[in-house]
Amino acid sequence: MKVVVIGASGQLGSDLCRVLPDVKVIPLTHADVEITDMDSVKAAFTRHRPDMVINTALGAG
């Protein structure tokens, strides 16, 4: 199983990346995906094709 963790450089995201068992974790930071930009999100999902997404990032606003 491939799991994308958005917000991987934050406290919760980095903790999750360390403790998720038996999965391939793909850590994404703000440099990798802008969650307030749908094109950026679609591109990240197309590139990585995750089975699951965990979003720990906060959007602007």
N, CA, C and O atoms as a Tripos MOL2 file, in Angstrom:
@<TRIPOS>MOLECULE
protein
  244   243    61     0     0
PROTEIN
NO_CHARGES

@<TRIPOS>ATOM
      1 N           0.8500   -1.1770    0.0000 N.3       1 MET1
      2 CA          0.0000    0.0000    0.0000 C.3       1 MET1
      3 C           0.8890    1.2310    0.0000 C.2       1 MET1
      4 O           1.8710    1.2910    0.7390 O.2       1 MET1
      5 N           0.5460    2.2240   -0.8350 N.am      2 LYS2
      6 CA          1.2480    3.5090   -0.8800 C.3       2 LYS2
      7 C           0.3990    4.5650   -0.1880 C.2       2 LYS2
      8 O          -0.7750    4.7510   -0.5100 O.2       2 LYS2
      9 N           1.0150    5.2550    0.7720 N.am      3 VAL3
     10 CA          0.3250    6.2970    1.5240 C.3       3 VAL3
     11 C           1.0610    7.6140    1.3360 C.2       3 VAL3
     12 O           2.2470    7.7210    1.6500 O.2       3 VAL3
     13 N           0.3550    8.6120    0.8250 N.am      4 VAL4
     14 CA          0.8980    9.9700    0.7280 C.3       4 VAL4
     15 C           0.5490   10.6950    2.0210 C.2       4 VAL4
     16 O          -0.6040   10.7030    2.4510 O.2       4 VAL4
     17 N           1.5650   11.3050    2.6350 N.am      5 VAL5
     18 CA          1.3480   12.1390    3.8120 C.3       5 VAL5
     19 C           1.6360   13.5800    3.4020 C.2       5 VAL5
     20 O           2.7880   13.9540    3.1770 O.2       5 VAL5
     21 N           0.5820   14.3790    3.3080 N.am      6 ILE6
     22 CA          0.7320   15.8000    2.9750 C.3       6 ILE6
     23 C           0.9710   16.5490    4.2810 C.2       6 ILE6
     24 O           0.2880   16.3280    5.2810 O.2       6 ILE6
     25 N           1.9520   17.4350    4.2460 N.am      7 GLY7
     26 CA          2.3370   18.1400    5.4650 C.3       7 GLY7
     27 C           3.3960   17.3690    6.2270 C.2       7 GLY7
     28 O           3.4750   17.4480    7.4530 O.2       7 GLY7
     29 N           4.2110   16.6230    5.4950 N.am      8 ALA8
     30 CA          5.1820   15.7150    6.1040 C.3       8 ALA8
     31 C           6.2900   16.4230    6.8710 C.2       8 ALA8
     32 O           6.9950   15.7800    7.6480 O.2       8 ALA8
     33 N           6.4640   17.7170    6.6810 N.am      9 SER9
     34 CA          7.5210   18.4100    7.4160 C.3       9 SER9
     35 C           7.0210   18.9760    8.7450 C.2       9 SER9
     36 O           7.8170   19.4720    9.5420 O.2       9 SER9
     37 N           5.7260   18.9070    8.9880 N.am     10 GLY10
     38 CA          5.1720   19.3720   10.2550 C.3      10 GLY10
     39 C           5.2860   18.3110   11.3330 C.2      10 GLY10
     40 O           5.7250   17.1910   11.0710 O.2      10 GLY10
     41 N           4.8920   18.6650   12.5360 N.am     11 GLN11
     42 CA          5.0350   17.7490   13.6690 C.3      11 GLN11
     43 C           4.2290   16.4650   13.4840 C.2      11 GLN11
     44 O           4.7820   15.3700   13.5870 O.2      11 GLN11
     45 N           2.9320   16.5870   13.2130 N.am     12 LEU12
     46 CA          2.0940   15.3960   13.0450 C.3      12 LEU12
     47 C           2.5040   14.6010   11.8160 C.2      12 LEU12
     48 O           2.6270   13.3780   11.8810 O.2      12 LEU12
     49 N           2.7160   15.2800   10.7000 N.am     13 GLY13
     50 CA          3.0900   14.5910    9.4720 C.3      13 GLY13
     51 C           4.3910   13.8270    9.5940 C.2      13 GLY13
     52 O           4.4870   12.6870    9.1410 O.2      13 GLY13
     53 N           5.3880   14.4390   10.2000 N.am     14 SER14
     54 CA          6.6810   13.7540   10.3480 C.3      14 SER14
     55 C           6.5590   12.5660   11.3080 C.2      14 SER14
     56 O           7.1890   11.5300   11.0980 O.2      14 SER14
     57 N           5.7480   12.7180   12.3600 N.am     15 ASP15
     58 CA          5.5250   11.5850   13.2690 C.3      15 ASP15
     59 C           4.8490   10.4220   12.5400 C.2      15 ASP15
     60 O           5.2420    9.2680   12.7070 O.2      15 ASP15
     61 N           3.8390   10.7280   11.7380 N.am     16 LEU16
     62 CA          3.1500    9.6700   10.9910 C.3      16 LEU16
     63 C           4.0920    8.9590   10.0250 C.2      16 LEU16
     64 O           4.0360    7.7370    9.8840 O.2      16 LEU16
     65 N           4.9470    9.7120    9.3680 N.am     17 CYS17
     66 CA          5.8900    9.1060    8.4210 C.3      17 CYS17
     67 C           6.8100    8.1080    9.1050 C.2      17 CYS17
     68 O           7.2400    7.1320    8.4890 O.2      17 CYS17
     69 N           7.1120    8.3450   10.3650 N.am     18 ARG18
     70 CA          7.9980    7.4490   11.1080 C.3      18 ARG18
     71 C           7.2880    6.1950   11.6140 C.2      18 ARG18
     72 O           7.9240    5.1510   11.7590 O.2      18 ARG18
     73 N           5.9960    6.2740   11.8850 N.am     19 VAL19
     74 CA          5.3480    5.1600   12.5900 C.3      19 VAL19
     75 C           4.3710    4.3320   11.7590 C.2      19 VAL19
     76 O           3.8630    3.3280   12.2570 O.2      19 VAL19
     77 N           4.0930    4.7040   10.5420 N.am     20 LEU20
     78 CA          3.1530    3.9110    9.7350 C.3      20 LEU20
     79 C           3.7970    2.5730    9.3780 C.2      20 LEU20
     80 O           4.8140    2.5400    8.6860 O.2      20 LEU20
     81 N           3.2140    1.4800    9.8430 N.am     21 PRO21
     82 CA          3.8230    0.1680    9.6190 C.3      21 PRO21
     83 C           3.4110   -0.4410    8.2810 C.2      21 PRO21
     84 O           2.2910   -0.2430    7.8100 O.2      21 PRO21
     85 N           4.3250   -1.1730    7.6890 N.am     22 ASP22
     86 CA          4.0280   -2.0330    6.5360 C.3      22 ASP22
     87 C           3.4150   -1.3050    5.3530 C.2      22 ASP22
     88 O           2.6130   -1.8880    4.6230 O.2      22 ASP22
     89 N           3.7730   -0.0480    5.1480 N.am     23 VAL23
     90 CA          3.2970    0.7000    3.9880 C.3      23 VAL23
     91 C           4.4590    1.4770    3.4010 C.2      23 VAL23
     92 O           5.4420    1.7610    4.0860 O.2      23 VAL23
     93 N           4.3370    1.8160    2.1360 N.am     24 LYS24
     94 CA          5.2960    2.7240    1.5130 C.3      24 LYS24
     95 C           4.7690    4.1310    1.7430 C.2      24 LYS24
     96 O           3.7090    4.4940    1.2330 O.2      24 LYS24
     97 N           5.5090    4.9200    2.5080 N.am     25 VAL25
     98 CA          5.0990    6.2830    2.8220 C.3      25 VAL25
     99 C           5.7640    7.2370    1.8370 C.2      25 VAL25
    100 O           6.9740    7.1820    1.6190 O.2      25 VAL25
    101 N           4.9570    8.1080    1.2500 N.am     26 ILE26
    102 CA          5.4630    9.1490    0.3610 C.3      26 ILE26
    103 C           5.2170   10.4850    1.0530 C.2      26 ILE26
    104 O           4.0950   10.9920    1.0410 O.2      26 ILE26
    105 N           6.2680   11.0650    1.6610 N.am     27 PRO27
    106 CA          6.0980   12.3240    2.3760 C.3      27 PRO27
    107 C           6.0830   13.5000    1.4070 C.2      27 PRO27
    108 O           6.9940   13.6500    0.5930 O.2      27 PRO27
    109 N           5.0490   14.3350    1.4960 N.am     28 LEU28
    110 CA          4.9680   15.5300    0.6580 C.3      28 LEU28
    111 C           4.9620   16.7660    1.5430 C.2      28 LEU28
    112 O           4.2360   16.8350    2.5350 O.2      28 LEU28
    113 N           5.7810   17.7380    1.1690 N.am     29 THR29
    114 CA          5.8480   19.0030    1.8890 C.3      29 THR29
    115 C           5.2230   20.0920    1.0230 C.2      29 THR29
    116 O           4.7680   19.8300   -0.0910 O.2      29 THR29
    117 N           5.2090   21.2970    1.5370 N.am     30 HIS30
    118 CA          4.6580   22.4250    0.7660 C.3      30 HIS30
    119 C           5.3980   22.6120   -0.5480 C.2      30 HIS30
    120 O           4.8110   23.0570   -1.5340 O.2      30 HIS30
    121 N           6.6790   22.2790   -0.5700 N.am     31 ALA31
    122 CA          7.4550   22.3750   -1.8090 C.3      31 ALA31
    123 C           6.9690   21.3770   -2.8640 C.2      31 ALA31
    124 O           7.1730   21.5900   -4.0590 O.2      31 ALA31
    125 N           6.3310   20.2960   -2.4290 N.am     32 ASP32
    126 CA          5.8660   19.2440   -3.3370 C.3      32 ASP32
    127 C           4.4340   19.4330   -3.8080 C.2      32 ASP32
    128 O           4.0900   19.0500   -4.9260 O.2      32 ASP32
    129 N           3.5940   20.0220   -2.9600 N.am     33 VAL33
    130 CA          2.1780   20.1750   -3.2970 C.3      33 VAL33
    131 C           1.6040   21.3790   -2.5630 C.2      33 VAL33
    132 O           1.8690   21.5860   -1.3790 O.2      33 VAL33
    133 N           0.8210   22.1620   -3.2800 N.am     34 GLU34
    134 CA          0.1080   23.3080   -2.6970 C.3      34 GLU34
    135 C          -1.3530   22.9060   -2.5760 C.2      34 GLU34
    136 O          -2.0610   22.8220   -3.5790 O.2      34 GLU34
    137 N          -1.8100   22.6560   -1.3490 N.am     35 ILE35
    138 CA         -3.1500   22.0810   -1.1600 C.3      35 ILE35
    139 C          -4.2820   23.0380   -1.5140 C.2      35 ILE35
    140 O          -5.4250   22.6050   -1.6610 O.2      35 ILE35
    141 N          -3.9920   24.3180   -1.6530 N.am     36 THR36
    142 CA         -5.0400   25.2640   -2.0570 C.3      36 THR36
    143 C          -5.1200   25.4170   -3.5710 C.2      36 THR36
    144 O          -5.9260   26.2000   -4.0720 O.2      36 THR36
    145 N          -4.2900   24.6770   -4.3020 N.am     37 ASP37
    146 CA         -4.2570   24.7250   -5.7630 C.3      37 ASP37
    147 C          -4.6210   23.3370   -6.2960 C.2      37 ASP37
    148 O          -3.8090   22.4130   -6.2320 O.2      37 ASP37
    149 N          -5.8240   23.1940   -6.8150 N.am     38 MET38
    150 CA         -6.3170   21.8890   -7.2630 C.3      38 MET38
    151 C          -5.4180   21.2700   -8.3360 C.2      38 MET38
    152 O          -5.2440   20.0520   -8.3570 O.2      38 MET38
    153 N          -4.8490   22.0780   -9.2180 N.am     39 ASP39
    154 CA         -3.9510   21.5310  -10.2390 C.3      39 ASP39
    155 C          -2.7070   20.9090   -9.6050 C.2      39 ASP39
    156 O          -2.2300   19.8710  -10.0620 O.2      39 ASP39
    157 N          -2.1860   21.5340   -8.5650 N.am     40 SER40
    158 CA         -1.0340   21.0070   -7.8530 C.3      40 SER40
    159 C          -1.3790   19.6870   -7.1680 C.2      40 SER40
    160 O          -0.5870   18.7450   -7.1940 O.2      40 SER40
    161 N          -2.5460   19.6200   -6.5630 N.am     41 VAL41
    162 CA         -2.9950   18.3940   -5.8920 C.3      41 VAL41
    163 C          -3.1920   17.2730   -6.9130 C.2      41 VAL41
    164 O          -2.7330   16.1510   -6.6970 O.2      41 VAL41
    165 N          -3.8720   17.5690   -8.0220 N.am     42 LYS42
    166 CA         -4.0850   16.5590   -9.0610 C.3      42 LYS42
    167 C          -2.7600   16.0500   -9.6160 C.2      42 LYS42
    168 O          -2.6070   14.8510   -9.8500 O.2      42 LYS42
    169 N          -1.8060   16.9450   -9.8260 N.am     43 ALA43
    170 CA         -0.5000   16.5460  -10.3550 C.3      43 ALA43
    171 C           0.2300   15.6250   -9.3700 C.2      43 ALA43
    172 O           0.8410   14.6390   -9.7830 O.2      43 ALA43
    173 N           0.1710   15.9380   -8.0920 N.am     44 ALA44
    174 CA          0.8290   15.0980   -7.0820 C.3      44 ALA44
    175 C           0.1890   13.7180   -7.0290 C.2      44 ALA44
    176 O           0.8910   12.7110   -6.9390 O.2      44 ALA44
    177 N          -1.1320   13.6640   -7.0840 N.am     45 PHE45
    178 CA         -1.8250   12.3760   -7.0290 C.3      45 PHE45
    179 C          -1.5750   11.5580   -8.2900 C.2      45 PHE45
    180 O          -1.4330   10.3370   -8.2170 O.2      45 PHE45
    181 N          -1.5210   12.2090   -9.4340 N.am     46 THR46
    182 CA         -1.2350   11.5210  -10.6870 C.3      46 THR46
    183 C           0.1910   10.9760  -10.6800 C.2      46 THR46
    184 O           0.4400    9.8600  -11.1360 O.2      46 THR46
    185 N           1.1200   11.7670  -10.1600 N.am     47 ARG47
    186 CA          2.5260   11.3680  -10.1130 C.3      47 ARG47
    187 C           2.7400   10.1720   -9.1690 C.2      47 ARG47
    188 O           3.4610    9.2360   -9.5140 O.2      47 ARG47
    189 N           2.1270   10.1990   -8.0000 N.am     48 HIS48
    190 CA          2.4020    9.1820   -6.9860 C.3      48 HIS48
    191 C           1.3790    8.0480   -6.9360 C.2      48 HIS48
    192 O           1.6940    6.9630   -6.4470 O.2      48 HIS48
    193 N           0.1700    8.2750   -7.4260 N.am     49 ARG49
    194 CA         -0.8940    7.2730   -7.4660 C.3      49 ARG49
    195 C          -1.0480    6.5390   -6.1330 C.2      49 ARG49
    196 O          -0.8990    5.3180   -6.0700 O.2      49 ARG49
    197 N          -1.3460    7.2900   -5.0700 N.am     50 PRO50
    198 CA         -1.4490    6.6790   -3.7460 C.3      50 PRO50
    199 C          -2.7230    5.8520   -3.5770 C.2      50 PRO50
    200 O          -3.7280    6.0750   -4.2510 O.2      50 PRO50
    201 N          -2.6470    4.8930   -2.6570 N.am     51 ASP51
    202 CA         -3.8260    4.1420   -2.2510 C.3      51 ASP51
    203 C          -4.5870    4.8870   -1.1580 C.2      51 ASP51
    204 O          -5.7980    4.7320   -1.0050 O.2      51 ASP51
    205 N          -3.8530    5.6920   -0.4100 N.am     52 MET52
    206 CA         -4.4530    6.4530    0.6910 C.3      52 MET52
    207 C          -3.7070    7.7820    0.8140 C.2      52 MET52
    208 O          -2.5090    7.8760    0.5500 O.2      52 MET52
    209 N          -4.4660    8.8080    1.2270 N.am     53 VAL53
    210 CA         -3.8850   10.1370    1.4550 C.3      53 VAL53
    211 C          -4.2170   10.5590    2.8710 C.2      53 VAL53
    212 O          -5.3640   10.4640    3.3070 O.2      53 VAL53
    213 N          -3.2000   11.0260    3.5890 N.am     54 ILE54
    214 CA         -3.3980   11.6100    4.9050 C.3      54 ILE54
    215 C          -2.9390   13.0600    4.8130 C.2      54 ILE54
    216 O          -1.7690   13.3290    4.5400 O.2      54 ILE54
    217 N          -3.8560   13.9870    5.0410 N.am     55 ASN55
    218 CA         -3.5300   15.4050    4.9670 C.3      55 ASN55
    219 C          -3.3850   15.9680    6.3700 C.2      55 ASN55
    220 O          -4.3520   16.0150    7.1310 O.2      55 ASN55
    221 N          -2.1770   16.3940    6.7110 N.am     56 THR56
    222 CA         -1.9240   17.0230    7.9970 C.3      56 THR56
    223 C          -1.6000   18.5070    7.8250 C.2      56 THR56
    224 O          -1.2430   19.1860    8.7880 O.2      56 THR56
    225 N          -1.7280   19.0050    6.5940 N.am     57 ALA57
    226 CA         -1.3870   20.3980    6.2980 C.3      57 ALA57
    227 C          -2.6030   21.2930    6.4830 C.2      57 ALA57
    228 O          -3.7490   20.8570    6.3810 O.2      57 ALA57
    229 N          -2.3190   22.5340    6.7510 N.am     58 LEU58
    230 CA         -3.3620   23.5600    6.8390 C.3      58 LEU58
    231 C          -3.3130   24.4140    5.5890 C.2      58 LEU58
    232 O          -2.2320   24.8010    5.1450 O.2      58 LEU58
    233 N          -4.4620   24.7130    5.0190 N.am     59 GLY59
    234 CA         -4.5120   25.6090    3.8730 C.3      59 GLY59
    235 C          -4.5000   27.0510    4.3270 C.2      59 GLY59
    236 O          -4.8510   27.3510    5.4680 O.2      59 GLY59
    237 N          -4.1030   27.9350    3.4490 N.am     60 ALA60
    238 CA         -4.1020   29.3640    3.7650 C.3      60 ALA60
    239 C          -5.5350   29.8550    3.9050 C.2      60 ALA60
    240 O          -6.4370   29.3670    3.2240 O.2      60 ALA60
    241 N          -5.7330   30.7870    4.7600 N.am     61 GLY61
    242 CA         -7.0580   31.3830    4.8490 C.3      61 GLY61
    243 C          -7.6680   31.1560    6.1250 C.2      61 GLY61
    244 O          -8.7930   31.5980    6.3580 O.2      61 GLY61
@<TRIPOS>BOND
     1     1     2 1
     2     2     3 1
     3     3     4 2
     4     3     5 am
     5     5     6 1
     6     6     7 1
     7     7     8 2
     8     7     9 am
     9     9    10 1
    10    10    11 1
    11    11    12 2
    12    11    13 am
    13    13    14 1
    14    14    15 1
    15    15    16 2
    16    15    17 am
    17    17    18 1
    18    18    19 1
    19    19    20 2
    20    19    21 am
    21    21    22 1
    22    22    23 1
    23    23    24 2
    24    23    25 am
    25    25    26 1
    26    26    27 1
    27    27    28 2
    28    27    29 am
    29    29    30 1
    30    30    31 1
    31    31    32 2
    32    31    33 am
    33    33    34 1
    34    34    35 1
    35    35    36 2
    36    35    37 am
    37    37    38 1
    38    38    39 1
    39    39    40 2
    40    39    41 am
    41    41    42 1
    42    42    43 1
    43    43    44 2
    44    43    45 am
    45    45    46 1
    46    46    47 1
    47    47    48 2
    48    47    49 am
    49    49    50 1
    50    50    51 1
    51    51    52 2
    52    51    53 am
    53    53    54 1
    54    54    55 1
    55    55    56 2
    56    55    57 am
    57    57    58 1
    58    58    59 1
    59    59    60 2
    60    59    61 am
    61    61    62 1
    62    62    63 1
    63    63    64 2
    64    63    65 am
    65    65    66 1
    66    66    67 1
    67    67    68 2
    68    67    69 am
    69    69    70 1
    70    70    71 1
    71    71    72 2
    72    71    73 am
    73    73    74 1
    74    74    75 1
    75    75    76 2
    76    75    77 am
    77    77    78 1
    78    78    79 1
    79    79    80 2
    80    79    81 am
    81    81    82 1
    82    82    83 1
    83    83    84 2
    84    83    85 am
    85    85    86 1
    86    86    87 1
    87    87    88 2
    88    87    89 am
    89    89    90 1
    90    90    91 1
    91    91    92 2
    92    91    93 am
    93    93    94 1
    94    94    95 1
    95    95    96 2
    96    95    97 am
    97    97    98 1
    98    98    99 1
    99    99   100 2
   100    99   101 am
   101   101   102 1
   102   102   103 1
   103   103   104 2
   104   103   105 am
   105   105   106 1
   106   106   107 1
   107   107   108 2
   108   107   109 am
   109   109   110 1
   110   110   111 1
   111   111   112 2
   112   111   113 am
   113   113   114 1
   114   114   115 1
   115   115   116 2
   116   115   117 am
   117   117   118 1
   118   118   119 1
   119   119   120 2
   120   119   121 am
   121   121   122 1
   122   122   123 1
   123   123   124 2
   124   123   125 am
   125   125   126 1
   126   126   127 1
   127   127   128 2
   128   127   129 am
   129   129   130 1
   130   130   131 1
   131   131   132 2
   132   131   133 am
   133   133   134 1
   134   134   135 1
   135   135   136 2
   136   135   137 am
   137   137   138 1
   138   138   139 1
   139   139   140 2
   140   139   141 am
   141   141   142 1
   142   142   143 1
   143   143   144 2
   144   143   145 am
   145   145   146 1
   146   146   147 1
   147   147   148 2
   148   147   149 am
   149   149   150 1
   150   150   151 1
   151   151   152 2
   152   151   153 am
   153   153   154 1
   154   154   155 1
   155   155   156 2
   156   155   157 am
   157   157   158 1
   158   158   159 1
   159   159   160 2
   160   159   161 am
   161   161   162 1
   162   162   163 1
   163   163   164 2
   164   163   165 am
   165   165   166 1
   166   166   167 1
   167   167   168 2
   168   167   169 am
   169   169   170 1
   170   170   171 1
   171   171   172 2
   172   171   173 am
   173   173   174 1
   174   174   175 1
   175   175   176 2
   176   175   177 am
   177   177   178 1
   178   178   179 1
   179   179   180 2
   180   179   181 am
   181   181   182 1
   182   182   183 1
   183   183   184 2
   184   183   185 am
   185   185   186 1
   186   186   187 1
   187   187   188 2
   188   187   189 am
   189   189   190 1
   190   190   191 1
   191   191   192 2
   192   191   193 am
   193   193   194 1
   194   194   195 1
   195   195   196 2
   196   195   197 am
   197   197   198 1
   198   198   199 1
   199   199   200 2
   200   199   201 am
   201   201   202 1
   202   202   203 1
   203   203   204 2
   204   203   205 am
   205   205   206 1
   206   206   207 1
   207   207   208 2
   208   207   209 am
   209   209   210 1
   210   210   211 1
   211   211   212 2
   212   211   213 am
   213   213   214 1
   214   214   215 1
   215   215   216 2
   216   215   217 am
   217   217   218 1
   218   218   219 1
   219   219   220 2
   220   219   221 am
   221   221   222 1
   222   222   223 1
   223   223   224 2
   224   223   225 am
   225   225   226 1
   226   226   227 1
   227   227   228 2
   228   227   229 am
   229   229   230 1
   230   230   231 1
   231   231   232 2
   232   231   233 am
   233   233   234 1
   234   234   235 1
   235   235   236 2
   236   235   237 am
   237   237   238 1
   238   238   239 1
   239   239   240 2
   240   239   241 am
   241   241   242 1
   242   242   243 1
   243   243   244 2
@<TRIPOS>SUBSTRUCTURE
     1 MET1         2 RESIDUE 1 A MET
     2 LYS2         6 RESIDUE 1 A LYS
     3 VAL3        10 RESIDUE 1 A VAL
     4 VAL4        14 RESIDUE 1 A VAL
     5 VAL5        18 RESIDUE 1 A VAL
     6 ILE6        22 RESIDUE 1 A ILE
     7 GLY7        26 RESIDUE 1 A GLY
     8 ALA8        30 RESIDUE 1 A ALA
     9 SER9        34 RESIDUE 1 A SER
    10 GLY10       38 RESIDUE 1 A GLY
    11 GLN11       42 RESIDUE 1 A GLN
    12 LEU12       46 RESIDUE 1 A LEU
    13 GLY13       50 RESIDUE 1 A GLY
    14 SER14       54 RESIDUE 1 A SER
    15 ASP15       58 RESIDUE 1 A ASP
    16 LEU16       62 RESIDUE 1 A LEU
    17 CYS17       66 RESIDUE 1 A CYS
    18 ARG18       70 RESIDUE 1 A ARG
    19 VAL19       74 RESIDUE 1 A VAL
    20 LEU20       78 RESIDUE 1 A LEU
    21 PRO21       82 RESIDUE 1 A PRO
    22 ASP22       86 RESIDUE 1 A ASP
    23 VAL23       90 RESIDUE 1 A VAL
    24 LYS24       94 RESIDUE 1 A LYS
    25 VAL25       98 RESIDUE 1 A VAL
    26 ILE26      102 RESIDUE 1 A ILE
    27 PRO27      106 RESIDUE 1 A PRO
    28 LEU28      110 RESIDUE 1 A LEU
    29 THR29      114 RESIDUE 1 A THR
    30 HIS30      118 RESIDUE 1 A HIS
    31 ALA31      122 RESIDUE 1 A ALA
    32 ASP32      126 RESIDUE 1 A ASP
    33 VAL33      130 RESIDUE 1 A VAL
    34 GLU34      134 RESIDUE 1 A GLU
    35 ILE35      138 RESIDUE 1 A ILE
    36 THR36      142 RESIDUE 1 A THR
    37 ASP37      146 RESIDUE 1 A ASP
    38 MET38      150 RESIDUE 1 A MET
    39 ASP39      154 RESIDUE 1 A ASP
    40 SER40      158 RESIDUE 1 A SER
    41 VAL41      162 RESIDUE 1 A VAL
    42 LYS42      166 RESIDUE 1 A LYS
    43 ALA43      170 RESIDUE 1 A ALA
    44 ALA44      174 RESIDUE 1 A ALA
    45 PHE45      178 RESIDUE 1 A PHE
    46 THR46      182 RESIDUE 1 A THR
    47 ARG47      186 RESIDUE 1 A ARG
    48 HIS48      190 RESIDUE 1 A HIS
    49 ARG49      194 RESIDUE 1 A ARG
    50 PRO50      198 RESIDUE 1 A PRO
    51 ASP51      202 RESIDUE 1 A ASP
    52 MET52      206 RESIDUE 1 A MET
    53 VAL53      210 RESIDUE 1 A VAL
    54 ILE54      214 RESIDUE 1 A ILE
    55 ASN55      218 RESIDUE 1 A ASN
    56 THR56      222 RESIDUE 1 A THR
    57 ALA57      226 RESIDUE 1 A ALA
    58 LEU58      230 RESIDUE 1 A LEU
    59 GLY59      234 RESIDUE 1 A GLY
    60 ALA60      238 RESIDUE 1 A ALA
    61 GLY61      242 RESIDUE 1 A GLY
